[in-house]
Amino acid sequence: KNVFIIFVGLYFMKLVITPAVSAMSGWYTLAKGEDYLDYLSEAILLTVWEPVFIGALLMIYTNSRGYRIKSNFLKEYGIKFDGADLLIIIATLFVVGTLLYYPPLRVRVAWLLTIGTNEVVTPVVRSWRDFFTANGRQLPLGIIDTLMMKAFYIIRVLFTLMLIEKIYHQKWKWRKKAFLSLIIVLLCAQVTTEANGETILMAIGLILLLFMIYPKLYESCGKAIIVFGVVAAGMLFALKVKGSSGDTQSDVTFIQSISATMNAYMNGPVNLAIAIKAKENYNMFMGIEEILGGLPILNRFFSGYQTSTIFNEAFWGMKGRTDQLLPALGQGYMYFGSVFAPIIQFFFIIWGLGLEDLSEKAESIKVKGYFIFMAVLVIWTIGNNLSHVMSFFIRYFPGIIILYFKKYRVKIKL
């Protein structure tokens, strides 16, 4: 299972690399709050308890299922287009056309290789109330910007999968098909947004797909591809950290910047200590409201005080900022206490396994690829809190609806 492999690798980073880097940096963090280091010992104990708890539950879960699912054979569709392909092409034209027609929206996208210099820029948009004003005509509507970005995230994956599928069904040698597909994945991964991590996860998920549909690719050069990917991801991470370190004090070292970043994204002990401190201001109704507020439509009625809010107040020592990520283990600690704090991460792993099951059962390359990408997305965000991962799932769920129309054939007359 790819999910298990990624799970073990991430926990090595979480349990070995992150604490080591944190200790080397003198437990440095961007936090401005006070007294959070008093909770560091408890945070370390909770971090050690997490893999024990999750490992025990995984043994029970996998043994009860008799876990083994075989991949289905892919159906031969040739070069024919289906209903999903048509929707993907329409969505792609909408995104490209919007970016061409409204230059202000082009700041939303960037090149992955410029990750160290990318800045989060919000374009100026207009309300529908300004539709008929002279100045308003020169700016895009806010709803256009929102729809364009939602479509961009989905079609970036589905458009790549559509090309991979068309190549797979060509009567070429597998080496040629695998090589072209790999080039397409790398090229499509170059177009990114401020969410650089999702772009890298897309590339990982689709390369895993290539290993599934071209087994000889993995046998011949799979290890080389993985090593290259790890080195490239490490370099991009270093560029990202170096680029973002300019927002901190000038005397912050590179290792301190890495410590702050890894504590944020890998459930590091320092950020977890801040989450433990923040529980002083938590109550049960806050958790219920937060879970309901993470669902579509209900978020209009339940969007009050949340665990991420009190975490950021403890982190920054003031109100108003909400830009730091609450660790999943910290959120579980607030919800369920010390013993059951890792239950959220266990839920992510089971979720990822279920998505990988759907990928293995699928008879369409687009479906296989989309579900393995979502499995990677869910398992890789194991350091993120429940609210954050639910937002990822809601973002990519419309892609599943698009794939539903793959059963309809489209005849194209030239």
Phi, psi and chi 1 to 4 in degrees:
 res  aa     phi    psi   chi1   chi2   chi3   chi4
   1 LYS       -  125.4  -72.3  -66.5 -179.8 -178.0
   2 ASN   -61.7  -35.4  -67.7  -60.6      -      -
   3 VAL   -61.1  -41.2  164.6      -      -      -
   4 PHE   -65.4  -40.9  -82.2  126.6      -      -
   5 ILE   -61.9  -47.5  -64.4  171.4      -      -
   6 ILE   -64.4  -40.2  -63.3  173.4      -      -
   7 PHE   -57.3  -47.6  162.7   72.3      -      -
   8 VAL   -64.7  -42.6  172.5      -      -      -
   9 GLY   -62.7  -41.8      -      -      -      -
  10 LEU   -66.5  -37.8  -71.4  175.0      -      -
  11 TYR   -72.1  -26.9  -94.4   81.6      -      -
  12 PHE   -64.0  -43.7  176.4   77.8      -      -
  13 MET   -63.7  -41.3  -67.1  177.6   62.8      -
  14 LYS   -70.1  -41.9  172.9 -179.1  168.2   57.1
  15 LEU   -92.5  -17.5  -62.4  173.2      -      -
  16 VAL  -117.0  -58.8  179.1      -      -      -
  17 ILE   -70.9  -48.2  -62.0  178.3      -      -
  18 THR   -60.4  -49.6  -59.2      -      -      -
  19 PRO   -62.3  -35.9  -22.1   33.8      -      -
  20 ALA   -64.8  -46.0      -      -      -      -
  21 VAL   -64.4  -40.0  170.9      -      -      -
  22 SER   -61.8  -43.5  -61.0      -      -      -
  23 ALA   -66.2  -40.0      -      -      -      -
  24 MET   -63.3  -30.5  -70.4  168.8   60.1      -
  25 SER   -89.4    4.6   68.8      -      -      -
  26 GLY    74.6   32.2      -      -      -      -
  27 TRP    56.0   45.0  -54.7  101.5      -      -
  28 TYR   -73.9  145.2  173.6   80.9      -      -
  29 THR  -153.3  164.2  179.7      -      -      -
  30 LEU   -79.1   -5.2  -62.0  175.0      -      -
  31 ALA   -60.2  141.1      -      -      -      -
  32 LYS  -110.6   -6.3  -55.9  -60.8 -179.7 -175.7
  33 GLY   -68.4  175.1      -      -      -      -
  34 GLU  -118.5  153.5  -62.0  178.6   -5.8      -
  35 ASP    68.9    9.0  -57.9  -32.2      -      -
  36 TYR   -70.7  -27.1   59.0   85.5      -      -
  37 LEU   -66.6  -16.2  -71.5  179.2      -      -
  38 ASP   -64.6  -19.7  -65.1  -18.1      -      -
  39 TYR  -102.1    8.8  -59.9   85.5      -      -
  40 LEU   -65.9  -40.3 -172.8   59.2      -      -
  41 SER   -62.2  -42.9  -63.4      -      -      -
  42 GLU   -64.2  -36.9 -174.1  176.7   -4.5      -
  43 ALA   -65.6  -39.4      -      -      -      -
  44 ILE   -67.2  -42.6  -66.8  173.7      -      -
  45 LEU   -61.6  -40.2  -71.4  173.8      -      -
  46 LEU   -67.0  -35.4 -167.5   57.9      -      -
  47 THR   -66.2  -38.0  -59.3      -      -      -
  48 VAL   -69.7  -36.8  173.0      -      -      -
  49 TRP   -68.7  -30.2  165.0 -117.4      -      -
  50 GLU   -55.5  -54.0  178.8 -173.2   -5.5      -
  51 PRO   -67.2  -28.1   24.3  -34.2      -      -
  52 VAL   -65.7  -46.2  176.7      -      -      -
  53 PHE   -63.3  -49.7  177.7   89.4      -      -
  54 ILE   -67.7  -40.7  -67.6  177.9      -      -
  55 GLY   -60.7  -42.0      -      -      -      -
  56 ALA   -64.0  -44.8      -      -      -      -
  57 LEU   -65.8  -36.9  -72.8 -174.3      -      -
  58 LEU   -65.9  -37.8  -83.5  176.5      -      -
  59 MET   -62.8  -43.6  -70.9  177.5   64.7      -
  60 ILE   -65.2  -43.2  -63.6  171.2      -      -
  61 TYR   -66.7  -48.0  174.5   78.1      -      -
  62 THR   -70.9  -36.1   53.0      -      -      -
  63 ASN   -67.9  -34.7  -71.7  -24.7      -      -
  64 SER   -71.6  -24.8   64.7      -      -      -
  65 ARG   -91.5  -19.2  -71.4 -164.5   59.4 -178.4
  66 GLY    59.6   57.3      -      -      -      -
  67 TYR   -64.2  109.6 -147.7   94.7      -      -
  68 ARG  -168.1  120.1 -176.5   62.5 -175.6  170.1
  69 ILE  -129.9  130.0  -67.7  179.2      -      -
  70 LYS   -94.6  143.8  -65.9 -177.9  178.4  179.2
  71 SER   -71.0  143.0  -63.5      -      -      -
  72 ASN   -84.9  157.1  -70.5  -13.9      -      -
  73 PHE   -71.5  143.8  -70.6  105.1      -      -
  74 LEU   -78.7  136.3  -67.0  166.9      -      -
  75 LYS   -76.8  143.9  -70.7 -176.6  176.6  179.6
  76 GLU   -86.0  113.0  -69.9  -71.4  -17.6      -
  77 TYR  -108.9   -6.7  -68.8  137.2      -      -
  78 GLY    65.3 -148.0      -      -      -      -
  79 ILE   -92.0    5.2 -163.4   65.4      -      -
  80 LYS   -64.0  151.7  -64.1  178.1 -179.1  178.6
  81 PHE  -101.9  147.1  -77.6   79.8      -      -
  82 ASP  -117.1 -179.3   54.8   38.6      -      -
  83 GLY   -61.6  -35.4      -      -      -      -
  84 ALA   -65.4  -40.3      -      -      -      -
  85 ASP   -58.8  -43.1  -67.0  -29.1      -      -
  86 LEU   -61.7  -43.9 -176.7   60.7      -      -
  87 LEU   -66.1  -37.2  -68.1  175.0      -      -
  88 ILE   -63.6  -43.9  -67.3  168.7      -      -
  89 ILE   -64.6  -42.3  -67.6  171.7      -      -
  90 ILE   -62.3  -45.3  -67.9  172.7      -      -
  91 ALA   -64.4  -37.8      -      -      -      -
  92 THR   -64.4  -44.4  -56.9      -      -      -
  93 LEU   -63.9  -35.6  -67.7  174.7      -      -
  94 PHE   -63.4  -45.5  167.6   70.4      -      -
  95 VAL   -65.4  -49.0  172.0      -      -      -
  96 VAL   -63.5  -44.7  174.5      -      -      -
  97 GLY   -62.5  -39.6      -      -      -      -
  98 THR   -64.8  -43.3  -58.2      -      -      -
  99 LEU   -66.4  -34.2  -69.0  174.6      -      -
 100 LEU   -73.1  -38.7  -68.3  175.1      -      -
 101 TYR   -77.8  -33.0 -170.3   77.9      -      -
 102 TYR  -117.4   88.3  -67.6  115.3      -      -
 103 PRO   -53.3  -33.9  -26.3   35.7      -      -
 104 PRO   -58.8  -24.9  -25.5   35.0      -      -
 105 LEU   -80.7   -7.5  -64.5 -175.8      -      -
 106 ARG   -69.4  -15.7  -64.2  175.7 -166.9  172.8
 107 VAL   -69.9  -11.9  -62.7      -      -      -
 108 ARG   -70.1  -26.8  -71.0  -70.4 -163.3 -172.4
 109 VAL  -116.4  155.7  -62.6      -      -      -
 110 ALA  -154.2  179.4      -      -      -      -
 111 TRP   -95.8  139.6  -64.4  105.3      -      -
 112 LEU   -61.2  -34.5 -175.4   63.2      -      -
 113 LEU   -68.5  -14.0  -66.4  178.7      -      -
 114 THR   -98.3   25.6   61.6      -      -      -
 115 ILE   -58.6  -29.6 -170.2  172.2      -      -
 116 GLY   -74.6  -19.0      -      -      -      -
 117 THR  -114.9   -3.1   58.0      -      -      -
 118 ASN   -63.9  134.5  -71.3   -9.5      -      -
 119 GLU  -116.8  143.7  -64.3 -178.9    2.0      -
 120 VAL   -77.6  108.6  179.2      -      -      -
 121 VAL  -119.0  127.8 -180.0      -      -      -
 122 THR   -97.5  118.5  -57.5      -      -      -
 123 PRO   -69.5  155.6   26.1  -34.2      -      -
 124 VAL   -79.6  123.5  178.4      -      -      -
 125 VAL  -124.0  172.4  -63.6      -      -      -
 126 ARG  -122.4  156.4   57.3 -171.0  165.3  104.5
 127 SER   -83.3  158.4  168.0      -      -      -
 128 TRP   -62.5  -20.6   60.8  -90.3      -      -
 129 ARG   -68.9  -22.4  -62.2 -179.1 -178.5   85.4
 130 ASP   -98.0   18.0  -57.7  -36.0      -      -
 131 PHE   -59.6  -35.9 -170.6   78.7      -      -
 132 PHE  -100.6    3.6  -64.6  103.5      -      -
 133 THR   -80.9  157.6   63.3      -      -      -
 134 ALA   -64.7  -45.3      -      -      -      -
 135 ASN   -69.2  -33.2  -67.4  -28.3      -      -
 136 GLY   -65.0  -30.6      -      -      -      -
 137 ARG   -66.5  -20.1  -65.2  173.5 -171.6  172.0
 138 GLN   -88.2   -7.9  -58.4  170.6    6.1      -
 139 LEU  -119.0  149.3  -61.3  173.9      -      -
 140 PRO   -74.6  152.0   27.7  -34.9      -      -
 141 LEU   -67.9  148.6  -73.7  169.8      -      -
 142 GLY   -60.8  -35.7      -      -      -      -
 143 ILE   -67.1  -31.9 -172.5   64.3      -      -
 144 ILE   -66.7  -43.3  -63.2  -65.3      -      -
 145 ASP   -60.7  -44.9  175.3   41.0      -      -
 146 THR   -63.8  -47.8  -59.3      -      -      -
 147 LEU   -64.9  -38.7  -69.8  175.1      -      -
 148 MET   -62.3  -44.2 -173.5  -86.2  -65.2      -
 149 MET   -69.7  -38.9  -72.8  -53.3  -58.7      -
 150 LYS   -63.2  -40.9  -70.8 -174.5  178.4  -61.9
 151 ALA   -68.2  -36.9      -      -      -      -
 152 PHE   -60.4  -48.4  173.6   83.0      -      -
 153 TYR   -58.5  -39.4  -75.9  113.6      -      -
 154 ILE   -76.7  -48.9  -64.2  169.4      -      -
 155 ILE   -72.6  -21.3   63.0  100.9      -      -
 156 ARG   -58.8  -36.2  178.9  176.1   54.6  176.6
 157 VAL   -82.7  -48.9 -177.5      -      -      -
 158 LEU   -69.0  -36.5  -72.7 -179.3      -      -
 159 PHE   -63.5  -41.2 -177.3   77.7      -      -
 160 THR   -63.2  -42.5  -49.1      -      -      -
 161 LEU   -65.1  -36.7  -74.9  170.6      -      -
 162 MET   -61.8  -42.9 -176.9 -178.7   69.7      -
 163 LEU   -66.2  -41.1  -63.5  179.2      -      -
 164 ILE   -61.3  -41.1  -68.2  173.8      -      -
 165 GLU   -64.8  -43.5 -176.1  177.1   62.1      -
 166 LYS   -64.1  -37.8  -57.6  -47.5  172.7 -167.7
 167 ILE   -67.0  -41.7  -68.4  172.9      -      -
 168 TYR   -58.5  -37.3  177.4   83.1      -      -
 169 HIS   -87.4    5.0  -68.0  -57.2      -      -
 170 GLN   -77.9  153.4  -65.6  -63.3  -45.7      -
 171 LYS   -89.0   59.4  -64.7  179.6  179.8  179.4
 172 TRP  -111.8  169.8  -61.1  -26.8      -      -
 173 LYS   -68.6  148.4  -67.2 -177.2  177.7  180.0
 174 TRP   -60.9  -32.0   74.4  -95.3      -      -
 175 ARG   -63.1  -43.7  -72.4 -174.1  178.7   85.5
 176 LYS   -64.7  -43.6  179.7  179.3  179.5 -179.4
 177 LYS   -66.4  -43.3  -65.3 -168.3  -70.6 -174.2
 178 ALA   -66.1  -41.4      -      -      -      -
 179 PHE   -64.5  -46.6  176.9   75.1      -      -
 180 LEU   -62.1  -40.7  -72.9  175.6      -      -
 181 SER   -64.4  -40.9  -61.0      -      -      -
 182 LEU   -64.7  -40.8 -173.6   59.7      -      -
 183 ILE   -62.9  -42.0  -66.8  -61.1      -      -
 184 ILE   -62.7  -42.8  -73.8  173.2      -      -
 185 VAL   -60.0  -46.4  170.5      -      -      -
 186 LEU   -66.0  -38.5  -64.0  177.9      -      -
 187 LEU   -67.8  -45.2  -71.2  176.4      -      -
 188 CYS   -66.9  -28.0  -69.1      -      -      -
 189 ALA   -73.7  -11.5      -      -      -      -
 190 GLN   -72.3  -25.7  -65.6  -54.2  -52.9      -
 191 VAL   -89.4  117.4 -176.0      -      -      -
 192 THR  -136.0 -179.7 -176.0      -      -      -
 193 THR  -126.0 -164.3   65.2      -      -      -
 194 GLU   -66.6  -18.8   74.4  -81.7   -0.8      -
 195 ALA   -84.8   69.9      -      -      -      -
 196 ASN   -61.5  -34.4  -53.8  118.4      -      -
 197 GLY   -60.6  -37.9      -      -      -      -
 198 GLU   -65.2  -33.3  -68.7  179.4   54.8      -
 199 THR   -65.2  -43.3  -54.9      -      -      -
 200 ILE   -66.2  -38.7  -63.5  173.1      -      -
 201 LEU   -66.5  -34.2  -63.4 -176.6      -      -
 202 MET   -61.3  -45.9 -178.8 -162.9   76.8      -
 203 ALA   -62.4  -41.4      -      -      -      -
 204 ILE   -63.2  -47.5  -67.4  173.3      -      -
 205 GLY   -61.1  -42.3      -      -      -      -
 206 LEU   -75.4  -29.5  -61.4 -169.1      -      -
 207 ILE   -68.9  -36.5  -71.1  173.8      -      -
 208 LEU   -61.9  -37.0  -71.2  176.3      -      -
 209 LEU   -61.4  -44.0  169.6   69.8      -      -
 210 LEU   -61.4  -36.9  -63.7 -176.3      -      -
 211 PHE   -65.4  -31.8  -71.0  159.4      -      -
 212 MET   -72.4  -44.1  -68.7  170.0   63.3      -
 213 ILE   -89.5  -17.1   62.4  178.6      -      -
 214 TYR  -125.7   76.2  -60.3  112.5      -      -
 215 PRO   -55.4  -33.1  -22.7   33.3      -      -
 216 LYS   -68.9  -23.0  -67.5 -177.4  179.0  178.8
 217 LEU   -64.1  -43.8  174.5   65.3      -      -
 218 TYR   -68.1  -40.6  177.6   75.6      -      -
 219 GLU   -64.2  -36.1  -66.6  172.9    5.4      -
 220 SER   -86.1  -43.9   59.3      -      -      -
 221 CYS  -143.1   22.6   54.3      -      -      -
 222 GLY   -61.1  -42.7      -      -      -      -
 223 LYS   -65.1  -38.8  -66.3 -179.7 -179.9  178.2
 224 ALA   -65.0  -40.4      -      -      -      -
 225 ILE   -63.7  -42.2  -67.1  173.9      -      -
 226 ILE   -64.7  -44.6  -67.6  172.0      -      -
 227 VAL   -62.0  -44.4  170.4      -      -      -
 228 PHE   -60.7  -41.6  172.9   78.4      -      -
 229 GLY   -63.8  -41.7      -      -      -      -
 230 VAL   -64.5  -44.4  170.1      -      -      -
 231 VAL   -63.4  -44.5  172.5      -      -      -
 232 ALA   -63.1  -42.8      -      -      -      -
 233 ALA   -64.1  -39.3      -      -      -      -
 234 GLY   -63.5  -40.0      -      -      -      -
 235 MET   -67.5  -41.2  -68.1  176.6   62.2      -
 236 LEU   -64.6  -39.0  -70.0  171.1      -      -
 237 PHE   -62.8  -43.3  174.2   73.6      -      -
 238 ALA   -63.5  -41.2      -      -      -      -
 239 LEU   -63.9  -39.7  -70.9  173.0      -      -
 240 LYS   -63.4  -46.4 -178.4   69.5  173.5  177.4
 241 VAL   -63.7  -43.0  171.6      -      -      -
 242 LYS   -63.6  -39.1 -174.4  177.2  179.4 -179.9
 243 GLY   -70.2  -35.4      -      -      -      -
 244 SER   -84.3  -16.0   60.7      -      -      -
 245 SER   -68.8  -14.9   61.3      -      -      -
 246 GLY   -68.5  -16.1      -      -      -      -
 247 ASP   -81.4   -9.4  -60.4  -28.2      -      -
 248 THR  -102.4 -170.7   60.2      -      -      -
 249 GLN   -66.1  151.5  -56.5   98.5  -30.4      -
 250 SER   -67.8  -20.8   58.4      -      -      -
 251 ASP   -92.3    7.0   57.5  -16.7      -      -
 252 VAL   -76.2  129.1  173.4      -      -      -
 253 THR   -81.0  167.6   64.1      -      -      -
 254 PHE   -65.3  -40.1 -177.0   63.5      -      -
 255 ILE   -66.2  -32.5 -167.6   69.4      -      -
 256 GLN   -69.2  -37.4  -71.4  176.2  -32.1      -
 257 SER   -65.3  -40.9  -63.8      -      -      -
 258 ILE   -63.1  -42.2  -67.4  179.7      -      -
 259 SER   -59.4  -45.9  172.1      -      -      -
 260 ALA   -62.8  -40.8      -      -      -      -
 261 THR   -68.9  -44.8  -56.5      -      -      -
 262 MET   -70.3  -32.7  -64.5 -163.0   70.9      -
 263 ASN   -65.7  -31.4  -91.5  -83.3      -      -
 264 ALA   -74.2  -44.4      -      -      -      -
 265 TYR   -97.9  -12.9  -69.4  102.9      -      -
 266 MET  -118.6   26.8  -65.3  -57.3  -59.7      -
 267 ASN    55.4   43.7  -94.4  -16.0      -      -
 268 GLY   -63.1  157.3      -      -      -      -
 269 PRO   -63.6  -31.5   20.3  -31.6      -      -
 270 VAL   -68.2  -50.5  176.1      -      -      -
 271 ASN   -65.6  -32.3  -78.4   30.6      -      -
 272 LEU   -66.4  -36.9 -177.8   56.5      -      -
 273 ALA   -62.0  -37.9      -      -      -      -
 274 ILE   -66.0  -39.3  -61.3  172.1      -      -
 275 ALA   -64.3  -38.5      -      -      -      -
 276 ILE   -63.8  -41.1  -66.5  173.5      -      -
 277 LYS   -63.6  -38.0  172.8  179.6  171.8   57.7
 278 ALA   -67.3  -19.8      -      -      -      -
 279 LYS   -63.0  -17.7 -169.7  179.8  179.7 -179.6
 280 GLU   -57.6  -26.1  -60.8  170.7   -4.7      -
 281 ASN  -106.7   15.5  -61.3  -42.3      -      -
 282 TYR   -98.1  146.1  170.7   79.3      -      -
 283 ASN  -137.8  161.2   61.7   72.3      -      -
 284 MET   -60.1  -38.9 -178.8 -179.8   65.3      -
 285 PHE   -65.0  -28.5  -62.8  102.0      -      -
 286 MET   -64.2  -41.1 -175.8 -173.8  -61.0      -
 287 GLY   -66.7  -42.7      -      -      -      -
 288 ILE   -62.6  -45.4  -64.0  173.0      -      -
 289 GLU   -63.3  -36.7 -177.6  179.5    8.3      -
 290 GLU   -67.7  -42.6 -177.6  172.7   48.4      -
 291 ILE   -63.9  -44.7  -66.8  173.1      -      -
 292 LEU   -66.1  -36.4  -66.3  174.9      -      -
 293 GLY   -70.0  -15.0      -      -      -      -
 294 GLY   -83.0   -5.4      -      -      -      -
 295 LEU   -96.0  148.3  -59.5  174.2      -      -
 296 PRO   -57.9  148.5  -21.9   32.4      -      -
 297 ILE    72.4  -52.2  -59.6  176.8      -      -
 298 LEU   -64.3  -21.4  -68.3  178.9      -      -
 299 ASN   -66.2  -15.9   54.9   11.8      -      -
 300 ARG   -75.4  -21.3  -65.2 -178.9  176.3  -87.3
 301 PHE  -107.4  -23.2  -55.0   97.5      -      -
 302 PHE  -124.9   80.0  -60.9   95.5      -      -
 303 SER  -135.5   38.3   57.5      -      -      -
 304 GLY   -89.2 -142.4      -      -      -      -
 305 TYR   -64.3  130.6 -138.0   51.2      -      -
 306 GLN  -128.1  167.7  -60.3 -177.8  -11.4      -
 307 THR   -63.2  -34.2   51.5      -      -      -
 308 SER   -65.6  -29.2   59.4      -      -      -
 309 THR   -68.6  -49.6  -54.6      -      -      -
 310 ILE   -69.7  -28.7   59.7  174.8      -      -
 311 PHE   -65.0  -45.4  168.9   75.9      -      -
 312 ASN   -67.7  -32.2  -86.8  -87.3      -      -
 313 GLU   -65.4  -39.9  -71.7  179.2   -2.5      -
 314 ALA   -70.7  -33.9      -      -      -      -
 315 PHE   -68.3  -50.1 -170.6   97.6      -      -
 316 TRP   -92.1  -12.5  -64.8  112.5      -      -
 317 GLY    72.0   20.8      -      -      -      -
 318 MET  -161.2  169.6   63.5  178.0 -175.9      -
 319 LYS   -95.8  157.2  -63.2 -178.5  179.0 -179.2
 320 GLY   114.2  -29.6      -      -      -      -
 321 ARG  -101.6  136.1  -67.2 -170.1   64.2  168.4
 322 THR  -137.7   34.3   57.0      -      -      -
 323 ASP   -94.2   -6.1   55.0  -25.9      -      -
 324 GLN   -96.0  142.9  -69.1  -61.7  -52.2      -
 325 LEU   -84.1  122.5 -177.4   65.4      -      -
 326 LEU   -70.6  124.8  167.5   65.4      -      -
 327 PRO   -62.4  144.3  -18.8   30.5      -      -
 328 ALA   -60.6  -39.9      -      -      -      -
 329 LEU   -64.6  -36.0 -170.6   59.1      -      -
 330 GLY   -67.8  -39.7      -      -      -      -
 331 GLN   -65.4  -41.9 -171.0  178.1   44.8      -
 332 GLY   -63.2  -35.1      -      -      -      -
 333 TYR   -63.4  -40.6  177.1   82.6      -      -
 334 MET   -67.2  -41.9  -67.4 -175.4 -169.1      -
 335 TYR   -71.9  -47.6  -74.7  170.9      -      -
 336 PHE  -121.4   -2.5  -50.7  110.5      -      -
 337 GLY    86.4 -176.9      -      -      -      -
 338 SER   -64.8  -45.4  -59.5      -      -      -
 339 VAL   -65.4  -45.3  175.5      -      -      -
 340 PHE  -101.4   16.4  -64.4  100.1      -      -
 341 ALA   -58.5  -36.6      -      -      -      -
 342 PRO   -78.8    6.1  -14.1   29.7      -      -
 343 ILE   -62.5  -28.8 -163.2   70.0      -      -
 344 ILE   -67.5  -43.3  -67.9  179.5      -      -
 345 GLN   -64.5  -37.5  -73.6   95.0  -40.4      -
 346 PHE   -62.4  -39.6  176.2   72.4      -      -
 347 PHE   -61.6  -40.5  169.7   66.8      -      -
 348 PHE   -61.8  -42.3  -70.3  161.7      -      -
 349 ILE   -65.0  -45.5  -64.7  170.0      -      -
 350 ILE   -62.8  -39.8  -59.6  -55.1      -      -
 351 TRP   -60.9  -47.1 -167.1   -0.2      -      -
 352 GLY   -62.7  -39.8      -      -      -      -
 353 LEU   -63.1  -40.4  -74.9  171.1      -      -
 354 GLY   -63.9  -40.9      -      -      -      -
 355 LEU   -66.3  -37.7  -69.7  168.3      -      -
 356 GLU   -68.1  -34.2 -172.2  169.9   -2.5      -
 357 ASP   -59.1  -45.9  -71.0  -11.1      -      -
 358 LEU   -61.9  -36.4  -67.6  174.1      -      -
 359 SER   -64.4  -43.1  173.2      -      -      -
 360 GLU   -69.3  -31.6  -67.8  179.8  -19.5      -
 361 LYS   -78.1  -22.2  -67.7  176.8 -178.5  177.8
 362 ALA   -65.9  147.8      -      -      -      -
 363 GLU  -105.5    1.6  -63.3  176.8  -22.1      -
 364 SER  -115.8  138.7  163.0      -      -      -
 365 ILE   -64.6  -39.4  -73.6 -178.8      -      -
 366 LYS   -61.7  -42.4  -72.5 -164.5  -68.2  -71.4
 367 VAL   -68.8  -44.9  177.7      -      -      -
 368 LYS   -54.7  -49.5  -86.6 -174.0  176.4  -65.4
 369 GLY   -66.4  -40.0      -      -      -      -
 370 TYR   -68.0  -40.2 -158.0   70.1      -      -
 371 PHE   -75.5  -32.6  -81.8  117.0      -      -
 372 ILE   -70.6  -33.7 -167.2   63.4      -      -
 373 PHE   -62.7  -45.5  156.6   70.5      -      -
 374 MET   -66.2  -33.4  -66.4 -172.0   72.0      -
 375 ALA   -63.8  -44.3      -      -      -      -
 376 VAL   -63.1  -41.6  171.0      -      -      -
 377 LEU   -60.8  -45.1 -177.6   67.6      -      -
 378 VAL   -68.5  -46.1  168.2      -      -      -
 379 ILE   -72.2  -33.9 -164.5   66.7      -      -
 380 TRP   -71.2  -26.6 -158.1  -80.5      -      -
 381 THR   -89.8   29.4   51.3      -      -      -
 382 ILE   -62.8  -21.4 -162.0  168.8      -      -
 383 GLY   -84.2   -9.8      -      -      -      -
 384 ASN   -86.9  157.9  -64.0    8.2      -      -
 385 ASN   -81.4  170.3   57.0   61.4      -      -
 386 LEU   -59.2  -42.1 -179.8   61.7      -      -
 387 SER   -62.7  -40.5  -48.9      -      -      -
 388 HIS   -66.5  -45.1 -150.8 -147.9      -      -
 389 VAL   -69.0  -36.6  175.7      -      -      -
 390 MET   -61.7  -36.6  -76.6  -62.5  -64.7      -
 391 SER   -66.0  -35.6   67.8      -      -      -
 392 PHE   -62.5  -46.3  -77.0  138.8      -      -
 393 PHE   -63.0  -42.9 -176.2   78.6      -      -
 394 ILE   -64.0  -35.6  -67.4  169.6      -      -
 395 ARG   -62.7  -40.3  171.2 -175.9  -68.2  175.9
 396 TYR   -98.7   -4.4  -71.4  100.5      -      -
 397 PHE   -61.1  -39.2 -178.4   77.0      -      -
 398 PRO   -55.3  -24.9  -27.8   36.8      -      -
 399 GLY   -63.0  -33.5      -      -      -      -
 400 ILE   -66.0  -37.5  -59.4  176.0      -      -
 401 ILE   -64.6  -42.0  -60.6  175.1      -      -
 402 ILE   -60.7  -42.0  -68.1  175.7      -      -
 403 LEU   -66.7  -20.8  -69.4  172.1      -      -
 404 TYR   -59.1  -31.6  170.4   79.9      -      -
 405 PHE   -83.5    5.9  -67.3   92.6      -      -
 406 LYS   -66.0  -19.1   67.8  178.8  176.6   57.2
 407 LYS   -76.1   -9.8   60.7 -177.3 -179.7 -179.9
 408 TYR   -96.5  126.3  -60.9  105.9      -      -
 409 ARG   -84.2  144.3  -65.4  -70.6  167.2  -98.2
 410 VAL  -119.0  122.8  176.0      -      -      -
 411 LYS   -94.0  126.5  -67.0 -176.8  179.9 -179.6
 412 ILE  -112.4  119.6  -60.5  177.4      -      -
 413 LYS  -100.8  124.1  -64.8 -177.6  179.6 -179.7
 414 LEU   -97.0      -  -60.2  176.3      -      -
